[in-house]
Amino acid sequence: MPTNFLSEDQRRRFGRFAEDPDEGQLAGSFLLDQTARRRAMAAKGARNQIGWAVQLGTVRYLGTFLDNP
């Protein structure tokens, strides 16, 4: 993804959790609705299910996937 339009500070923070999210941010990004829960549960195995859910919350919160989750 191109990031040359971002400032140096923005590039450094891009795709990273800069600080601990508060309860409102957690609820807005990491609580799954019924459709998202169904999709997570469709993944094979508990590790893949939780991984799918965490990646979805992360992309909602950060706007991108982590390079190395």
Distance bins in CASP14 RR format, pairs under 12 A and 6 or more apart:
PFRMAT RR
TARGET T0000
AUTHOR 0000-0000-0000
RMODE 2
METHOD distances of the structure
MODEL  1
1 11 0 0 0 0 0 1 0 0 0 0 0
1 14 0 0 0 0 1 0 0 0 0 0 0
1 15 0 0 0 0 1 0 0 0 0 0 0
1 62 0 0 0 0 0 1 0 0 0 0 0
1 63 0 0 0 0 0 1 0 0 0 0 0
1 64 1 0 0 1 0 0 0 0 0 0 0
1 65 0 0 0 0 1 0 0 0 0 0 0
1 67 0 0 0 0 0 1 0 0 0 0 0
2 11 0 0 0 0 0 1 0 0 0 0 0
2 14 0 0 0 0 0 1 0 0 0 0 0
3 9 0 0 0 0 0 1 0 0 0 0 0
3 10 1 0 0 1 0 0 0 0 0 0 0
3 11 1 0 1 0 0 0 0 0 0 0 0
3 12 0 0 0 0 0 1 0 0 0 0 0
3 13 0 0 0 0 0 1 0 0 0 0 0
3 14 1 0 1 0 0 0 0 0 0 0 0
3 15 0 0 0 0 1 0 0 0 0 0 0
3 64 0 0 0 0 0 1 0 0 0 0 0
4 10 0 0 0 0 0 1 0 0 0 0 0
4 11 0 0 0 0 1 0 0 0 0 0 0
4 14 0 0 0 0 0 1 0 0 0 0 0
5 11 0 0 0 0 1 0 0 0 0 0 0
5 14 0 0 0 0 0 1 0 0 0 0 0
6 12 0 0 0 0 1 0 0 0 0 0 0
6 13 0 0 0 0 1 0 0 0 0 0 0
6 14 1 0 0 1 0 0 0 0 0 0 0
6 15 0 0 0 0 0 1 0 0 0 0 0
6 64 0 0 0 0 0 1 0 0 0 0 0
7 13 0 0 0 0 1 0 0 0 0 0 0
7 14 0 0 0 0 0 1 0 0 0 0 0
8 14 0 0 0 0 0 1 0 0 0 0 0
9 16 0 0 0 0 0 1 0 0 0 0 0
9 18 0 0 0 0 1 0 0 0 0 0 0
10 16 0 0 0 0 0 1 0 0 0 0 0
10 18 0 0 0 0 0 1 0 0 0 0 0
12 18 0 0 0 0 1 0 0 0 0 0 0
13 19 0 0 0 0 1 0 0 0 0 0 0
13 62 0 0 0 0 1 0 0 0 0 0 0
13 64 0 0 0 0 0 1 0 0 0 0 0
14 62 0 0 0 0 1 0 0 0 0 0 0
14 63 0 0 0 0 1 0 0 0 0 0 0
14 64 1 0 0 1 0 0 0 0 0 0 0
14 65 0 0 0 0 0 1 0 0 0 0 0
14 66 0 0 0 0 0 1 0 0 0 0 0
14 67 0 0 0 0 0 1 0 0 0 0 0
15 58 0 0 0 0 1 0 0 0 0 0 0
15 59 0 0 0 0 1 0 0 0 0 0 0
15 61 0 0 0 0 1 0 0 0 0 0 0
15 62 1 0 1 0 0 0 0 0 0 0 0
15 63 1 0 0 1 0 0 0 0 0 0 0
15 64 1 0 1 0 0 0 0 0 0 0 0
15 65 0 0 0 0 1 0 0 0 0 0 0
15 66 1 0 0 1 0 0 0 0 0 0 0
15 67 1 0 0 1 0 0 0 0 0 0 0
15 68 0 0 0 0 0 1 0 0 0 0 0
15 69 0 0 0 0 0 1 0 0 0 0 0
16 58 0 0 0 0 0 1 0 0 0 0 0
16 61 0 0 0 0 0 1 0 0 0 0 0
16 62 1 0 0 1 0 0 0 0 0 0 0
16 63 0 0 0 0 0 1 0 0 0 0 0
16 64 0 0 0 0 1 0 0 0 0 0 0
16 65 0 0 0 0 0 1 0 0 0 0 0
16 66 0 0 0 0 1 0 0 0 0 0 0
16 67 0 0 0 0 1 0 0 0 0 0 0
16 68 0 0 0 0 0 1 0 0 0 0 0
16 69 0 0 0 0 0 1 0 0 0 0 0
17 25 0 0 0 0 0 1 0 0 0 0 0
17 26 0 0 0 0 0 1 0 0 0 0 0
17 29 0 0 0 0 0 1 0 0 0 0 0
17 57 0 0 0 0 0 1 0 0 0 0 0
17 58 0 0 0 0 1 0 0 0 0 0 0
17 61 1 0 0 1 0 0 0 0 0 0 0
17 62 1 0 0 1 0 0 0 0 0 0 0
17 63 0 0 0 0 0 1 0 0 0 0 0
17 64 0 0 0 0 0 1 0 0 0 0 0
17 66 0 0 0 0 1 0 0 0 0 0 0
17 69 0 0 0 0 0 1 0 0 0 0 0
18 25 0 0 0 0 0 1 0 0 0 0 0
18 61 0 0 0 0 0 1 0 0 0 0 0
18 62 0 0 0 0 1 0 0 0 0 0 0
19 25 0 0 0 0 1 0 0 0 0 0 0
19 61 0 0 0 0 0 1 0 0 0 0 0
20 26 0 0 0 0 1 0 0 0 0 0 0
20 61 0 0 0 0 0 1 0 0 0 0 0
21 27 0 0 0 0 1 0 0 0 0 0 0
21 28 0 0 0 0 1 0 0 0 0 0 0
21 29 1 0 0 1 0 0 0 0 0 0 0
21 30 0 0 0 0 1 0 0 0 0 0 0
21 57 0 0 0 0 0 1 0 0 0 0 0
21 58 0 0 0 0 0 1 0 0 0 0 0
21 60 0 0 0 0 0 1 0 0 0 0 0
21 61 1 0 0 1 0 0 0 0 0 0 0
21 62 0 0 0 0 0 1 0 0 0 0 0
22 28 0 0 0 0 0 1 0 0 0 0 0
22 29 0 0 0 0 0 1 0 0 0 0 0
22 30 0 0 0 0 0 1 0 0 0 0 0
22 61 0 0 0 0 0 1 0 0 0 0 0
23 29 0 0 0 0 0 1 0 0 0 0 0
23 30 0 0 0 0 0 1 0 0 0 0 0
23 31 0 0 0 0 0 1 0 0 0 0 0
24 30 0 0 0 0 1 0 0 0 0 0 0
24 31 0 0 0 0 1 0 0 0 0 0 0
24 61 0 0 0 0 0 1 0 0 0 0 0
25 31 0 0 0 0 0 1 0 0 0 0 0
25 57 0 0 0 0 0 1 0 0 0 0 0
25 60 0 0 0 0 1 0 0 0 0 0 0
25 61 1 0 0 1 0 0 0 0 0 0 0
25 62 0 0 0 0 0 1 0 0 0 0 0
26 32 0 0 0 0 0 1 0 0 0 0 0
26 54 0 0 0 0 0 1 0 0 0 0 0
26 57 0 0 0 0 1 0 0 0 0 0 0
26 58 0 0 0 0 0 1 0 0 0 0 0
26 60 0 0 0 0 0 1 0 0 0 0 0
26 61 0 0 0 0 1 0 0 0 0 0 0
27 33 0 0 0 0 0 1 0 0 0 0 0
27 57 0 0 0 0 0 1 0 0 0 0 0
27 60 0 0 0 0 0 1 0 0 0 0 0
27 61 0 0 0 0 0 1 0 0 0 0 0
28 36 0 0 0 0 0 1 0 0 0 0 0
28 56 0 0 0 0 0 1 0 0 0 0 0
28 57 0 0 0 0 1 0 0 0 0 0 0
28 60 1 0 0 1 0 0 0 0 0 0 0
28 61 0 0 0 0 1 0 0 0 0 0 0
29 36 0 0 0 0 0 1 0 0 0 0 0
29 53 0 0 0 0 0 1 0 0 0 0 0
29 54 0 0 0 0 0 1 0 0 0 0 0
29 55 0 0 0 0 0 1 0 0 0 0 0
29 56 0 0 0 0 1 0 0 0 0 0 0
29 57 1 0 1 0 0 0 0 0 0 0 0
29 58 1 0 0 1 0 0 0 0 0 0 0
29 59 0 0 0 0 1 0 0 0 0 0 0
29 60 1 0 1 0 0 0 0 0 0 0 0
29 61 1 1 0 0 0 0 0 0 0 0 0
29 62 0 0 0 0 1 0 0 0 0 0 0
29 63 0 0 0 0 1 0 0 0 0 0 0
30 36 0 0 0 0 0 1 0 0 0 0 0
30 40 0 0 0 0 0 1 0 0 0 0 0
30 50 0 0 0 0 0 1 0 0 0 0 0
30 51 0 0 0 0 0 1 0 0 0 0 0
30 53 1 0 0 1 0 0 0 0 0 0 0
30 54 1 0 0 1 0 0 0 0 0 0 0
30 55 0 0 0 0 0 1 0 0 0 0 0
30 56 0 0 0 0 1 0 0 0 0 0 0
30 57 1 0 1 0 0 0 0 0 0 0 0
30 58 0 0 0 0 1 0 0 0 0 0 0
30 59 0 0 0 0 0 1 0 0 0 0 0
30 60 1 0 0 1 0 0 0 0 0 0 0
30 61 1 0 0 1 0 0 0 0 0 0 0
30 62 0 0 0 0 0 1 0 0 0 0 0
31 37 0 0 0 0 1 0 0 0 0 0 0
31 53 0 0 0 0 0 1 0 0 0 0 0
31 56 0 0 0 0 0 1 0 0 0 0 0
31 57 0 0 0 0 1 0 0 0 0 0 0
31 60 0 0 0 0 1 0 0 0 0 0 0
31 61 0 0 0 0 0 1 0 0 0 0 0
32 38 0 0 0 0 1 0 0 0 0 0 0
32 39 0 0 0 0 1 0 0 0 0 0 0
32 40 1 0 0 1 0 0 0 0 0 0 0
32 41 0 0 0 0 1 0 0 0 0 0 0
32 49 0 0 0 0 0 1 0 0 0 0 0
32 50 0 0 0 0 0 1 0 0 0 0 0
32 51 0 0 0 0 0 1 0 0 0 0 0
32 52 0 0 0 0 1 0 0 0 0 0 0
32 53 1 0 0 1 0 0 0 0 0 0 0
32 54 0 0 0 0 0 1 0 0 0 0 0
32 55 0 0 0 0 0 1 0 0 0 0 0
32 56 1 0 0 1 0 0 0 0 0 0 0
32 57 0 0 0 0 1 0 0 0 0 0 0
32 60 0 0 0 0 1 0 0 0 0 0 0
33 39 0 0 0 0 0 1 0 0 0 0 0
33 40 0 0 0 0 0 1 0 0 0 0 0
33 53 0 0 0 0 0 1 0 0 0 0 0
33 56 0 0 0 0 0 1 0 0 0 0 0
33 57 0 0 0 0 0 1 0 0 0 0 0
33 60 0 0 0 0 0 1 0 0 0 0 0
34 40 0 0 0 0 0 1 0 0 0 0 0
34 41 0 0 0 0 0 1 0 0 0 0 0
35 41 0 0 0 0 0 1 0 0 0 0 0
35 42 0 0 0 0 0 1 0 0 0 0 0
35 56 0 0 0 0 0 1 0 0 0 0 0
36 42 0 0 0 0 0 1 0 0 0 0 0
36 43 0 0 0 0 0 1 0 0 0 0 0
36 49 0 0 0 0 0 1 0 0 0 0 0
36 52 0 0 0 0 1 0 0 0 0 0 0
36 53 1 0 0 1 0 0 0 0 0 0 0
36 54 0 0 0 0 0 1 0 0 0 0 0
36 55 0 0 0 0 0 1 0 0 0 0 0
36 56 1 0 0 1 0 0 0 0 0 0 0
36 57 0 0 0 0 1 0 0 0 0 0 0
36 59 0 0 0 0 0 1 0 0 0 0 0
36 60 0 0 0 0 1 0 0 0 0 0 0
37 43 0 0 0 0 0 1 0 0 0 0 0
37 49 0 0 0 0 1 0 0 0 0 0 0
37 50 0 0 0 0 0 1 0 0 0 0 0
37 52 0 0 0 0 0 1 0 0 0 0 0
37 53 1 0 0 1 0 0 0 0 0 0 0
37 56 0 0 0 0 0 1 0 0 0 0 0
38 49 0 0 0 0 0 1 0 0 0 0 0
38 52 0 0 0 0 0 1 0 0 0 0 0
38 53 0 0 0 0 0 1 0 0 0 0 0
39 48 0 0 0 0 0 1 0 0 0 0 0
39 49 0 0 0 0 1 0 0 0 0 0 0
39 51 0 0 0 0 0 1 0 0 0 0 0
39 52 1 0 0 1 0 0 0 0 0 0 0
39 53 0 0 0 0 1 0 0 0 0 0 0
39 55 0 0 0 0 0 1 0 0 0 0 0
39 56 0 0 0 0 1 0 0 0 0 0 0
40 46 0 0 0 0 0 1 0 0 0 0 0
40 47 0 0 0 0 0 1 0 0 0 0 0
40 48 0 0 0 0 1 0 0 0 0 0 0
40 49 1 0 1 0 0 0 0 0 0 0 0
40 50 1 0 0 1 0 0 0 0 0 0 0
40 51 1 0 0 1 0 0 0 0 0 0 0
40 52 1 0 1 0 0 0 0 0 0 0 0
40 53 1 0 1 0 0 0 0 0 0 0 0
40 54 0 0 0 0 1 0 0 0 0 0 0
40 55 0 0 0 0 1 0 0 0 0 0 0
40 56 1 0 0 1 0 0 0 0 0 0 0
40 57 0 0 0 0 0 1 0 0 0 0 0
41 48 0 0 0 0 0 1 0 0 0 0 0
41 49 1 0 1 0 0 0 0 0 0 0 0
41 50 0 0 0 0 0 1 0 0 0 0 0
41 51 0 0 0 0 0 1 0 0 0 0 0
41 52 0 0 0 0 1 0 0 0 0 0 0
41 53 0 0 0 0 1 0 0 0 0 0 0
42 48 0 0 0 0 1 0 0 0 0 0 0
42 49 0 0 0 0 1 0 0 0 0 0 0
42 52 0 0 0 0 1 0 0 0 0 0 0
42 53 0 0 0 0 0 1 0 0 0 0 0
43 49 1 0 1 0 0 0 0 0 0 0 0
43 50 0 0 0 0 1 0 0 0 0 0 0
43 51 1 0 0 1 0 0 0 0 0 0 0
43 52 1 0 1 0 0 0 0 0 0 0 0
43 53 0 0 0 0 1 0 0 0 0 0 0
43 54 0 0 0 0 0 1 0 0 0 0 0
43 55 0 0 0 0 0 1 0 0 0 0 0
43 56 0 0 0 0 0 1 0 0 0 0 0
44 51 0 0 0 0 0 1 0 0 0 0 0
44 52 0 0 0 0 0 1 0 0 0 0 0
45 51 0 0 0 0 1 0 0 0 0 0 0
45 52 0 0 0 0 0 1 0 0 0 0 0
46 52 0 0 0 0 0 1 0 0 0 0 0
46 53 0 0 0 0 0 1 0 0 0 0 0
47 53 0 0 0 0 0 1 0 0 0 0 0
47 54 0 0 0 0 0 1 0 0 0 0 0
47 69 0 0 0 0 0 1 0 0 0 0 0
48 54 0 0 0 0 0 1 0 0 0 0 0
48 55 0 0 0 0 0 1 0 0 0 0 0
49 55 0 0 0 0 0 1 0 0 0 0 0
49 56 0 0 0 0 0 1 0 0 0 0 0
50 56 0 0 0 0 0 1 0 0 0 0 0
50 57 0 0 0 0 0 1 0 0 0 0 0
50 69 0 0 0 0 0 1 0 0 0 0 0
51 57 0 0 0 0 1 0 0 0 0 0 0
51 58 0 0 0 0 1 0 0 0 0 0 0
51 59 0 0 0 0 0 1 0 0 0 0 0
51 65 0 0 0 0 0 1 0 0 0 0 0
51 66 0 0 0 0 0 1 0 0 0 0 0
51 69 1 0 0 1 0 0 0 0 0 0 0
52 58 0 0 0 0 0 1 0 0 0 0 0
52 59 0 0 0 0 0 1 0 0 0 0 0
52 65 0 0 0 0 0 1 0 0 0 0 0
52 69 0 0 0 0 0 1 0 0 0 0 0
53 59 0 0 0 0 0 1 0 0 0 0 0
53 60 0 0 0 0 0 1 0 0 0 0 0
53 69 0 0 0 0 0 1 0 0 0 0 0
54 60 0 0 0 0 0 1 0 0 0 0 0
54 61 0 0 0 0 0 1 0 0 0 0 0
54 62 0 0 0 0 0 1 0 0 0 0 0
54 65 0 0 0 0 0 1 0 0 0 0 0
54 66 0 0 0 0 1 0 0 0 0 0 0
54 69 1 0 0 1 0 0 0 0 0 0 0
55 61 0 0 0 0 0 1 0 0 0 0 0
55 62 0 0 0 0 0 1 0 0 0 0 0
55 63 0 0 0 0 0 1 0 0 0 0 0
55 64 0 0 0 0 0 1 0 0 0 0 0
55 65 1 0 0 1 0 0 0 0 0 0 0
55 66 1 0 0 1 0 0 0 0 0 0 0
55 69 1 0 0 1 0 0 0 0 0 0 0
56 62 0 0 0 0 0 1 0 0 0 0 0
56 63 0 0 0 0 0 1 0 0 0 0 0
56 65 0 0 0 0 1 0 0 0 0 0 0
56 66 0 0 0 0 0 1 0 0 0 0 0
56 69 0 0 0 0 0 1 0 0 0 0 0
57 63 0 0 0 0 1 0 0 0 0 0 0
57 64 0 0 0 0 0 1 0 0 0 0 0
57 65 0 0 0 0 0 1 0 0 0 0 0
57 66 0 0 0 0 0 1 0 0 0 0 0
57 69 0 0 0 0 0 1 0 0 0 0 0
58 64 0 0 0 0 1 0 0 0 0 0 0
58 65 1 0 0 1 0 0 0 0 0 0 0
58 66 1 0 1 0 0 0 0 0 0 0 0
58 67 0 0 0 0 0 1 0 0 0 0 0
58 69 1 0 0 1 0 0 0 0 0 0 0
59 65 1 0 1 0 0 0 0 0 0 0 0
59 66 0 0 0 0 1 0 0 0 0 0 0
59 69 0 0 0 0 0 1 0 0 0 0 0
62 69 0 0 0 0 0 1 0 0 0 0 0
END
